[in-house]
Amino acid sequence: MAEDALLGFLQTHDEISDSHDFAASLGVAHTDLENLIKSLKGFEIVDAKEITRDSWVLTEEGKSYVVNGSPEVQFFLAIPPEGISKAALREKLGADVYDVGSKSAAKNRWVGFDKEQITRKVESVKDDIKDLLKRIDNGEGLDDKVVNDLKRRKLITKHTWRGYSLRKGPKYVSKRKKAATDLTREHLQRGDWKDLEFKEYNLNAQGQPIQIGYLQPLLEVREEIQNIFLQIGFEEMPTNNFVESSFWNFDALFQPQQHPARDSHDTFFLKVPATTRQLPEDYVEKVKRVHESGGYGSKGYGYDWKRDEAEKNLLRTHTTAVSTRMLYMLAQQKTFSPKRYYSIDRVFRNEAVDRTHLAEFHQIEGLICDRGLTLGDLIGVLEDFFSRLGMSKLRFKPAYNPYTEPSMEIFSYHEGLKKWVEVGNSGMFRPEMLLPMGLPEDVNVIAWGLSLERPTMILYGIDNIRDLFGPKVDFNLIKSNPLCRLGLQ
């Protein structure tokens, strides 16, 4: 047994100077002896000092040169006295030996090259590379310049030898007793408990970490935002349809059919099913009319509206398509009643992925439908909403949307990026969108939309959206992030 041999050797000797030599004398693998040494060192039975030595060993290519000779010598010896063509010599030696050998042989001026013929320029050559590699393999030392040349040609590589020198430790014993970890019934019955040595308990040792779940930052902020909406009297809209028709996604929003956002570069269109047939006919006719010739104080867009374009299915580009459906359903009620709606779900856009954009992301949508609403109401609601998120630094910028007038982009200051970042869009829905649905003329709708990812990045100080959502998320980031408490609630 290796342990008995090692402890017995130290009983009569002061030191084991080389653990590799000792392992070889026992006929055991050094890795097995190394594990034993670490165990004995842990119990202070031996003192172990790690020793290292660097040496040069041959690579596989270098070993082949020792057997077959260096490429330049192989190249030279393959040339007959009368010479040989380049093509024949390449075929004889193989491309690798030919390419390496021809350069070195030419550099040494061993051979001459005509247009197609290769001839010897000297009668014989000495294989210095092979001799040097043999000396390396035998453990001989070489000049640094020679070593560097062989290393540059990747014929040798440095090998670090690691071993141990051993002496008796403060708790050395010639034979180690295995310490018992528990007092068992069998020990009491046999009576051998009196002779047992028990392993000391480390009362300061930490237990195994408990495997628990961690809140993903997006889900945490989503839950907090849902709570904010519920606190200020909003009800959630159903968002279970990722696939939407172009009619509800674009046309009902008074977005013209030639709008750039409807192009395939921005929208994912479906192949199966490619179209929908389930559209409210009377409402479709009103939408067509307002697009072509206007109405409700509008001139419209003045183009031929196409039904087949409106029937195309797509992955919804915004959750405002859900808002359109909800407002249409609200307009069908006999008696109008004010409503506050919100939704948080995924949307899809064919965008180039970078540190602030993804092709699939989450959109937060909020809207209020009531009589007498103004732009001042919208600004007030936005300031209240975002302050509850802990984002008090807001700016508003006039913008254009086909379905809102006036419209505003919303910016918040990102402390990590040290700049103002657009976090959402907002506005008042146009009469061309609301009145064809059947809503009363004195009813206005204020609405806003923002991504879930960007506010989360601001709140958590994350500067790359791909670290938050997608295949490159670092789970250690999720585990180590402190809980994010949103602002005033």
Secondary structure by P-SEA (a helix, b strand, c coil): caaaaaaaaaaaccccccaaaaaaaacccaaaaaaaaaaaaaaccbbbbbbbbbbbbbcaaaaaaaacccaaaaaaaacccccccaaaaaaaccaaaaaaaaaaaaaaccccccccbbbbccccccaaaaaaaaaaaacccccaaaaaaaaaaccbbbbbbbbbccccccccccccccccccccaaaaaaccccccccccccccccccccbbbbbcaaaaaaaaaaaaaaaabbbbccccccccccccccccccccccccccccccccccccccccccccaaaaaaaaaaacccccccccccccccccccccccccccaaaaaaaaaaaaaaccbbbbbccbbbbbbbccccccccccccbbbbbbbbbcccccaaaaaaaaaaaaaaacccbbbbbbbbbcccccbbbbbbbbccccbbbbccccccccccccccccccccbbbbbbbbbaaaaaaaaaccccccccccccccaaaaaaccccccccc
